[in-house]
Amino acid sequence: IANHGRSQTKYYDPAKKAAEAAARRARPTPPERCLTEALRAASSMKFTREEIILGYVVDFFFPEANVIVEVDGSHHREQIVRDDLRDNVLQANWYRVMRFSASEVINAPKSVVAQIATLVEPLQKQHSDRQRRTRAARAGNGSGAAGLDARELRQKKRTFNRSQKERA
Protein backbone atom coordinates (compact mmCIF):
# COMPACT_ATOMS: atom_id res chain seq x y z
CA ILE A 1 0.00 0.00 0.00
CA ALA A 2 1.39 3.38 -0.98
CA ASN A 3 1.57 6.46 1.25
CA HIS A 4 -1.72 7.75 -0.08
CA GLY A 5 -3.69 4.72 1.14
CA ARG A 6 -4.30 3.04 -2.21
CA SER A 7 -2.55 -0.02 -3.52
CA GLN A 8 -0.10 0.54 -6.33
CA THR A 9 -1.60 -0.42 -9.66
CA LYS A 10 1.46 0.29 -11.81
CA TYR A 11 4.88 -1.28 -11.55
CA TYR A 12 7.70 1.28 -11.19
CA ASP A 13 9.93 0.95 -14.23
CA PRO A 14 13.25 2.80 -13.75
CA ALA A 15 14.09 2.64 -17.48
CA LYS A 16 10.74 4.18 -18.38
CA LYS A 17 11.22 6.91 -15.75
CA ALA A 18 14.73 7.67 -17.09
CA ALA A 19 13.35 7.94 -20.64
CA GLU A 20 10.61 10.27 -19.38
CA ALA A 21 13.19 12.49 -17.66
CA ALA A 22 15.38 12.57 -20.79
CA ALA A 23 12.39 13.55 -22.94
CA ARG A 24 11.44 16.32 -20.50
CA ARG A 25 15.05 17.51 -20.43
CA ALA A 26 15.06 17.74 -24.24
CA ARG A 27 11.76 19.68 -24.41
CA PRO A 28 11.54 22.11 -21.49
CA THR A 29 8.41 24.18 -21.00
CA PRO A 30 8.75 27.96 -21.53
CA PRO A 31 8.82 28.69 -17.77
CA GLU A 32 11.47 26.00 -17.24
CA ARG A 33 13.54 27.44 -20.09
CA CYS A 34 13.18 30.92 -18.59
CA LEU A 35 14.29 29.73 -15.14
CA THR A 36 17.20 27.76 -16.61
CA GLU A 37 18.46 30.87 -18.39
CA ALA A 38 18.05 33.00 -15.27
CA LEU A 39 19.90 30.45 -13.11
CA ARG A 40 22.72 30.19 -15.64
CA ALA A 41 22.98 33.99 -15.72
CA ALA A 42 23.37 33.96 -11.92
CA SER A 43 25.99 31.19 -12.47
CA SER A 44 26.82 30.75 -8.80
CA MET A 45 24.48 27.80 -8.21
CA LYS A 46 25.07 24.31 -9.55
CA PHE A 47 21.91 22.48 -10.61
CA THR A 48 20.62 19.64 -12.74
CA ARG A 49 17.35 19.50 -14.65
CA GLU A 50 14.75 16.74 -14.70
CA GLU A 51 16.49 14.57 -12.12
CA ILE A 52 14.95 11.34 -10.80
CA ILE A 53 14.75 11.39 -7.00
CA LEU A 54 12.93 8.68 -5.05
CA GLY A 55 11.01 7.73 -8.20
CA TYR A 56 9.89 11.30 -8.91
CA VAL A 57 11.13 13.44 -11.79
CA VAL A 58 11.88 16.87 -10.36
CA ASP A 59 12.29 20.03 -12.46
CA PHE A 60 15.47 21.45 -10.89
CA PHE A 61 17.78 19.83 -8.36
CA PHE A 62 20.66 21.46 -6.48
CA PRO A 63 22.59 18.37 -5.32
CA GLU A 64 25.07 20.08 -3.01
CA ALA A 65 22.20 21.72 -1.12
CA ASN A 66 19.60 18.92 -1.43
CA VAL A 67 17.11 21.49 -2.73
CA ILE A 68 14.42 20.75 -5.29
CA VAL A 69 12.70 23.51 -7.25
CA GLU A 70 9.40 22.81 -9.00
CA VAL A 71 7.80 25.06 -11.59
CA ASP A 72 4.05 24.51 -11.41
CA GLY A 73 1.95 25.05 -14.52
CA SER A 74 -1.82 25.41 -14.57
CA HIS A 75 -2.38 21.62 -14.35
CA HIS A 76 -0.96 21.62 -10.80
CA ARG A 77 -4.12 23.33 -9.52
CA GLU A 78 -5.99 20.03 -9.97
CA GLN A 79 -3.33 17.89 -8.29
CA ILE A 80 -2.65 19.77 -5.07
CA VAL A 81 -3.08 16.67 -2.90
CA ARG A 82 -0.72 14.65 -5.10
CA ASP A 83 1.89 17.44 -5.04
CA ASP A 84 1.62 17.73 -1.24
CA LEU A 85 2.13 13.99 -0.88
CA ARG A 86 5.16 14.09 -3.14
CA ASP A 87 6.60 17.05 -1.20
CA ASN A 88 6.05 15.24 2.10
CA VAL A 89 7.87 12.13 0.84
CA LEU A 90 10.79 14.22 -0.41
CA GLN A 91 10.97 16.30 2.77
CA ALA A 92 10.89 13.15 4.89
CA ASN A 93 14.05 12.11 3.03
CA TRP A 94 15.92 15.37 3.80
CA TYR A 95 15.14 17.26 0.60
CA ARG A 96 13.92 20.84 0.66
CA VAL A 97 11.21 21.59 -1.89
CA MET A 98 10.48 25.04 -3.32
CA ARG A 99 7.50 25.60 -5.63
CA PHE A 100 6.94 28.52 -7.97
CA SER A 101 4.06 29.14 -10.35
CA ALA A 102 4.84 29.32 -14.05
CA SER A 103 3.53 32.88 -14.25
CA GLU A 104 5.79 33.93 -11.37
CA VAL A 105 8.83 32.45 -13.17
CA ILE A 106 7.98 34.14 -16.48
CA ASN A 107 7.05 37.54 -15.01
CA ALA A 108 9.78 37.87 -12.35
CA PRO A 109 12.63 35.42 -12.98
CA LYS A 110 15.17 37.55 -11.06
CA SER A 111 12.95 37.47 -7.98
CA VAL A 112 12.60 33.69 -8.22
CA VAL A 113 16.36 33.26 -8.62
CA ALA A 114 16.95 35.54 -5.62
CA GLN A 115 14.60 33.40 -3.47
CA ILE A 116 16.34 30.22 -4.62
CA ALA A 117 19.79 31.75 -4.01
CA THR A 118 18.79 32.73 -0.48
CA LEU A 119 18.30 29.06 0.36
CA VAL A 120 20.78 27.32 -1.96
CA GLU A 121 23.97 29.39 -1.86
CA PRO A 122 24.66 29.07 1.90
CA LEU A 123 24.04 25.32 1.72
CA GLN A 124 26.32 24.92 -1.29
CA LYS A 125 29.00 26.94 0.50
CA GLN A 126 28.68 24.69 3.58
CA HIS A 127 28.99 21.64 1.32
CA SER A 128 32.10 22.95 -0.44
CA ASP A 129 33.69 23.94 2.90
CA ARG A 130 32.98 20.45 4.25
CA GLN A 131 34.51 18.89 1.14
CA ARG A 132 37.58 21.12 1.47
CA ARG A 133 38.04 20.16 5.14
CA THR A 134 37.67 16.46 4.29
CA ARG A 135 40.28 16.71 1.53
CA ALA A 136 42.63 18.59 3.86
CA ALA A 137 42.21 15.94 6.57
CA ARG A 138 42.97 13.20 4.08
CA ALA A 139 46.06 15.10 2.93
CA GLY A 140 47.48 15.28 6.45
CA ASN A 141 45.45 18.02 8.12
CA GLY A 142 46.66 20.67 5.74
CA SER A 143 50.25 20.54 7.03
CA GLY A 144 51.53 19.78 3.55
CA ALA A 145 52.27 16.16 4.39
CA ALA A 146 51.05 13.55 1.98
CA GLY A 147 48.04 11.61 3.16
CA LEU A 148 48.27 7.97 4.09
CA ASP A 149 46.23 5.39 2.34
CA ALA A 150 44.68 2.51 4.29
CA ARG A 151 47.51 0.05 3.60
CA GLU A 152 50.22 2.47 4.77
CA LEU A 153 48.21 3.22 7.89
CA ARG A 154 47.87 -0.50 8.75
CA GLN A 155 51.60 -1.01 8.16
CA LYS A 156 52.51 1.87 10.49
CA LYS A 157 50.13 0.51 13.13
CA ARG A 158 51.70 -2.97 12.93
CA THR A 159 55.21 -1.50 13.21
CA PHE A 160 54.15 0.54 16.23
CA ASN A 161 52.56 -2.51 17.92
CA ARG A 162 55.71 -4.60 17.32
CA SER A 163 57.91 -1.92 18.83
CA GLN A 164 55.62 -1.75 21.88
CA LYS A 165 55.84 -5.53 22.35
CA GLU A 166 59.63 -5.50 22.08
CA ARG A 167 59.87 -2.83 24.80
CA ALA A 168 57.67 -4.85 27.14
Disulfide bonds with the S-S distance in Angstrom:
none
